[in-house]
Amino acid sequence: MHPVIRLPSGVDTQELRKALWHYRIGHRITDEADGPLLWVADPRQHEELKALVGRWERGEPLILDRPATRKRTTGNLLTLLHGVPVTVLSIAISLAIFALTEMFGDVIVMALTIVPVGIEGNQLVYGNLTQALTSGQVWRLLSPAFLHFGLMHLIFNLMWLWYFGRQIEALQGSRTMLLMLLIAGIGANLAQYVTGTVLFGGMSGVVYALLGHVWLMSRRVPHSGFFVPQMLVVFMLGWMVFTMTDLAGSVGFGNVANEAHLGGLLVGLVTGWYYSSRRLKTD
């Protein structure tokens, strides 16, 4: 989020906000000591937002015509997608791998697990991570993050990847988001692997890293533009704890990559503390 303009105190902004959402301008209004402050999610919509606020202050109609709105909506969507390429690419790769897995089955899964997996004498045989890496299969450190074993597993992870990932990428840049993806993905995978598990996958470890990062940024640097509802934090942490209990297994939620969730969360808390500390020093 980027600050744009202060609004008059005590004025009803419902019409303005309706128009901003109508034109697909992501925004947020925060209460500050010297009046409400209007923020914009995409800095490239800064001038468009200011022009709309100007019409609102002059009492002019805000929503002008339907055809132009439809064209603008398409353009804004493309602009949004173009502004968060790492998040979009991560989602696209996950969707492509899920589709390929549905088409070709275990061949895709075995190519992307953290160590090579084979079948000998009707039994699964696992390779060694060190040998896999020295033979050039370095992608295995990250690739399990893009594996999903069911449609709901895929949807749940990608929904939160989009929610948290685009905040980080829009506010801190694609380089930071890419770094988060690599560190959290590899860190979560290794955390799960050292427990002796080989057949695991999913973006959950990355999602929990992004959650921890966004939460700490929003708490330590309130004006940074990061936002996550407190109840969402409670729900996701509660879910992580629940899946670690025997009760989760008894109701059908067994085989959850709990160590990956915890490892990812720790990575996100570390990066969130680091970046928020840097921000506090420069503010």
NUPATOR-278701 format. One record per residue (C-alpha): residue in three letters; y, x, z. Coordinates in nm, 3 decimals. Layout:
residues N
ALA, Y, X, Z
...
***
This chain:
residues 283
MET, 0.000, 0.000, 0.000
HIS, 0.354, 0.113, -0.078
PRO, 0.671, -0.024, 0.090
VAL, 0.910, -0.198, -0.151
ILE, 1.180, -0.409, 0.013
ARG, 1.281, -0.570, 0.340
LEU, 1.299, -0.949, 0.342
PRO, 1.541, -1.166, 0.543
SER, 1.413, -1.254, 0.890
GLY, 1.308, -1.611, 0.956
VAL, 1.290, -1.710, 0.587
ASP, 0.990, -1.901, 0.451
THR, 0.814, -1.667, 0.206
GLN, 0.537, -1.907, 0.106
GLU, 0.680, -1.972, -0.242
LEU, 0.731, -1.601, -0.304
ARG, 0.377, -1.512, -0.195
LYS, 0.234, -1.791, -0.410
ALA, 0.418, -1.646, -0.712
LEU, 0.304, -1.291, -0.633
TRP, -0.061, -1.398, -0.622
HIS, -0.006, -1.608, -0.935
TYR, 0.096, -1.293, -1.123
ARG, -0.188, -1.096, -0.958
ILE, 0.045, -0.863, -0.769
GLY, -0.146, -0.733, -0.468
HIS, 0.085, -0.725, -0.169
ARG, 0.123, -0.750, 0.206
ILE, 0.409, -0.853, 0.437
THR, 0.429, -0.684, 0.777
ASP, 0.660, -0.768, 1.068
GLU, 0.879, -0.471, 1.153
ALA, 1.149, -0.421, 1.417
ASP, 1.429, -0.461, 1.161
GLY, 1.273, -0.741, 0.958
PRO, 0.967, -0.826, 0.742
LEU, 0.863, -0.548, 0.504
LEU, 0.703, -0.626, 0.167
TRP, 0.439, -0.381, 0.041
VAL, 0.277, -0.355, -0.303
ALA, -0.083, -0.241, -0.358
ASP, -0.030, -0.089, -0.704
PRO, 0.291, 0.120, -0.733
ARG, 0.297, 0.049, -1.108
GLN, 0.383, -0.313, -1.022
HIS, 0.683, -0.203, -0.814
GLU, 0.950, -0.311, -1.064
GLU, 0.771, -0.635, -1.149
LEU, 0.757, -0.723, -0.781
LYS, 1.126, -0.641, -0.724
ALA, 1.225, -0.856, -1.021
LEU, 1.027, -1.146, -0.879
VAL, 1.189, -1.102, -0.537
GLY, 1.531, -1.101, -0.707
ARG, 1.457, -1.436, -0.876
TRP, 1.332, -1.573, -0.543
GLU, 1.652, -1.465, -0.364
ARG, 1.865, -1.628, -0.636
GLY, 1.668, -1.952, -0.613
GLU, 1.541, -1.927, -0.972
PRO, 1.200, -2.060, -1.084
LEU, 0.930, -1.804, -1.010
ILE, 0.637, -1.925, -1.223
LEU, 0.770, -1.949, -1.577
ASP, 0.498, -2.027, -1.829
ARG, 0.120, -2.044, -1.844
PRO, 0.042, -1.849, -2.167
ALA, 0.236, -1.543, -2.056
THR, 0.062, -1.560, -1.721
ARG, -0.281, -1.542, -1.880
LYS, -0.186, -1.235, -2.084
ARG, -0.030, -1.075, -1.781
THR, -0.339, -1.148, -1.573
THR, -0.561, -0.964, -1.820
GLY, -0.321, -0.673, -1.831
ASN, -0.298, -0.653, -1.452
LEU, -0.677, -0.659, -1.417
LEU, -0.712, -0.371, -1.663
THR, -0.435, -0.185, -1.479
LEU, -0.614, -0.237, -1.147
LEU, -0.946, -0.113, -1.284
HIS, -0.778, 0.184, -1.450
GLY, -0.610, 0.273, -1.120
VAL, -0.937, 0.310, -0.926
PRO, -1.170, 0.490, -1.172
VAL, -1.399, 0.651, -0.911
THR, -1.466, 0.319, -0.739
VAL, -1.524, 0.141, -1.071
LEU, -1.750, 0.421, -1.200
SER, -1.956, 0.418, -0.877
ILE, -2.009, 0.043, -0.912
ALA, -2.094, 0.075, -1.282
ILE, -2.351, 0.350, -1.218
SER, -2.512, 0.146, -0.940
LEU, -2.535, -0.159, -1.168
ALA, -2.676, 0.046, -1.456
ILE, -2.941, 0.210, -1.237
PHE, -3.038, -0.127, -1.090
ALA, -3.081, -0.269, -1.442
LEU, -3.284, 0.034, -1.552
THR, -3.503, 0.005, -1.243
GLU, -3.571, -0.360, -1.325
MET, -3.666, -0.258, -1.679
PHE, -3.867, 0.061, -1.620
GLY, -3.972, 0.028, -1.257
ASP, -4.088, 0.321, -1.047
VAL, -4.012, 0.580, -1.316
ILE, -3.640, 0.546, -1.242
VAL, -3.691, 0.532, -0.865
MET, -3.901, 0.849, -0.857
ALA, -3.644, 1.033, -1.068
LEU, -3.368, 0.955, -0.818
THR, -3.532, 0.983, -0.475
ILE, -3.414, 1.270, -0.258
VAL, -3.732, 1.468, -0.334
PRO, -3.979, 1.434, -0.623
VAL, -4.244, 1.168, -0.562
GLY, -4.580, 1.154, -0.739
ILE, -4.919, 0.986, -0.713
GLU, -5.239, 1.179, -0.656
GLY, -5.567, 1.007, -0.578
ASN, -5.394, 0.670, -0.529
GLN, -5.167, 0.825, -0.268
LEU, -4.797, 0.908, -0.273
VAL, -4.723, 1.279, -0.267
TYR, -4.377, 1.402, -0.171
GLY, -4.211, 1.718, -0.291
ASN, -3.996, 1.960, -0.096
LEU, -3.616, 1.936, -0.097
THR, -3.560, 2.312, -0.103
GLN, -3.794, 2.355, -0.399
ALA, -3.630, 2.063, -0.579
LEU, -3.284, 2.215, -0.535
THR, -3.387, 2.565, -0.638
SER, -3.545, 2.420, -0.953
GLY, -3.209, 2.267, -1.047
GLN, -3.260, 1.907, -0.931
VAL, -2.936, 1.906, -0.734
TRP, -2.858, 1.546, -0.831
ARG, -3.121, 1.433, -0.578
LEU, -2.880, 1.508, -0.293
LEU, -2.658, 1.219, -0.407
SER, -2.868, 0.998, -0.638
PRO, -3.040, 0.789, -0.364
ALA, -2.700, 0.634, -0.290
PHE, -2.712, 0.462, -0.631
LEU, -3.062, 0.318, -0.578
HIS, -3.085, -0.044, -0.461
PHE, -3.405, -0.234, -0.388
GLY, -3.299, -0.593, -0.437
LEU, -3.014, -0.804, -0.569
MET, -2.869, -0.890, -0.227
HIS, -2.887, -0.524, -0.125
LEU, -2.690, -0.436, -0.438
ILE, -2.431, -0.713, -0.405
PHE, -2.367, -0.649, -0.035
ASN, -2.310, -0.277, -0.083
LEU, -2.097, -0.302, -0.397
MET, -1.880, -0.574, -0.248
TRP, -1.781, -0.348, 0.043
LEU, -1.759, -0.042, -0.183
TRP, -1.496, -0.228, -0.385
TYR, -1.311, -0.353, -0.075
PHE, -1.282, -0.017, 0.099
GLY, -1.302, 0.218, -0.201
ARG, -1.007, 0.076, -0.390
GLN, -0.791, 0.101, -0.077
ILE, -0.866, 0.470, -0.040
GLU, -0.828, 0.541, -0.411
ALA, -0.505, 0.343, -0.449
LEU, -0.344, 0.491, -0.138
GLN, -0.485, 0.846, -0.130
GLY, -0.585, 0.908, -0.490
SER, -0.903, 0.938, -0.695
ARG, -0.962, 1.295, -0.581
THR, -0.989, 1.185, -0.217
MET, -1.216, 0.895, -0.310
LEU, -1.443, 1.125, -0.512
LEU, -1.457, 1.371, -0.221
MET, -1.544, 1.086, 0.016
LEU, -1.819, 0.965, -0.216
LEU, -1.977, 1.310, -0.244
ILE, -1.952, 1.409, 0.122
ALA, -2.056, 1.069, 0.258
GLY, -2.329, 1.015, 0.002
ILE, -2.487, 1.357, 0.051
GLY, -2.432, 1.353, 0.428
ALA, -2.588, 1.008, 0.471
ASN, -2.885, 1.100, 0.250
LEU, -2.953, 1.420, 0.441
ALA, -2.921, 1.238, 0.774
GLN, -3.190, 0.995, 0.660
TYR, -3.411, 1.268, 0.511
VAL, -3.425, 1.484, 0.824
THR, -3.587, 1.191, 1.008
GLY, -3.886, 1.223, 0.774
THR, -3.800, 0.935, 0.541
VAL, -3.819, 0.991, 0.164
LEU, -3.823, 0.648, -0.001
PHE, -3.477, 0.515, 0.076
GLY, -3.165, 0.428, -0.117
GLY, -2.842, 0.235, -0.125
MET, -2.468, 0.282, -0.096
SER, -2.467, 0.168, 0.270
GLY, -2.407, 0.518, 0.408
VAL, -2.103, 0.559, 0.183
VAL, -1.980, 0.210, 0.276
TYR, -1.994, 0.292, 0.647
ALA, -1.807, 0.617, 0.580
LEU, -1.535, 0.426, 0.396
LEU, -1.522, 0.171, 0.679
GLY, -1.472, 0.444, 0.940
HIS, -1.208, 0.615, 0.726
VAL, -1.006, 0.301, 0.654
TRP, -1.031, 0.178, 1.012
LEU, -0.902, 0.506, 1.161
MET, -0.621, 0.530, 0.904
SER, -0.512, 0.172, 0.979
ARG, -0.523, 0.230, 1.356
ARG, -0.362, 0.574, 1.375
VAL, -0.111, 0.530, 1.090
PRO, -0.029, 0.154, 1.089
HIS, 0.228, 0.187, 0.810
SER, -0.009, 0.373, 0.575
GLY, -0.102, 0.049, 0.396
PHE, -0.469, 0.057, 0.502
PHE, -0.605, -0.266, 0.642
VAL, -0.938, -0.391, 0.771
PRO, -0.980, -0.708, 0.982
GLN, -1.092, -0.622, 1.333
MET, -1.367, -0.883, 1.319
LEU, -1.507, -0.718, 1.007
VAL, -1.529, -0.387, 1.194
VAL, -1.705, -0.561, 1.483
PHE, -1.947, -0.735, 1.245
MET, -2.041, -0.422, 1.051
LEU, -2.086, -0.208, 1.363
GLY, -2.281, -0.489, 1.525
TRP, -2.501, -0.515, 1.217
MET, -2.568, -0.141, 1.224
VAL, -2.673, -0.158, 1.590
PHE, -2.884, -0.471, 1.528
THR, -3.084, -0.305, 1.248
MET, -3.170, -0.022, 1.487
THR, -3.348, -0.258, 1.725
ASP, -3.706, -0.386, 1.720
LEU, -3.568, -0.738, 1.685
ALA, -3.444, -0.658, 1.332
GLY, -3.795, -0.565, 1.222
SER, -3.945, -0.878, 1.375
VAL, -3.717, -1.105, 1.168
GLY, -3.771, -0.924, 0.839
PHE, -3.503, -0.653, 0.839
GLY, -3.730, -0.354, 0.877
ASN, -3.709, -0.028, 0.678
VAL, -3.330, -0.010, 0.701
ALA, -3.178, 0.336, 0.648
ASN, -3.024, 0.342, 0.996
GLU, -2.971, 0.718, 1.007
ALA, -2.786, 0.702, 0.673
HIS, -2.556, 0.432, 0.814
LEU, -2.483, 0.637, 1.124
GLY, -2.443, 0.960, 0.930
GLY, -2.201, 0.794, 0.687
LEU, -1.999, 0.640, 0.970
LEU, -1.961, 0.979, 1.140
VAL, -1.842, 1.132, 0.812
GLY, -1.584, 0.855, 0.771
LEU, -1.455, 0.896, 1.126
VAL, -1.413, 1.270, 1.072
THR, -1.227, 1.229, 0.742
GLY, -1.020, 0.942, 0.881
TRP, -0.916, 1.154, 1.178
TYR, -0.836, 1.450, 0.953
TYR, -0.624, 1.258, 0.701
SER, -0.448, 1.048, 0.964
SER, -0.362, 1.361, 1.162
ARG, -0.213, 1.520, 0.849
ARG, -0.014, 1.203, 0.783
LEU, 0.120, 1.191, 1.139
LYS, 0.241, 1.551, 1.109
THR, 0.436, 1.479, 0.791
ASP, 0.587, 1.145, 0.900
***
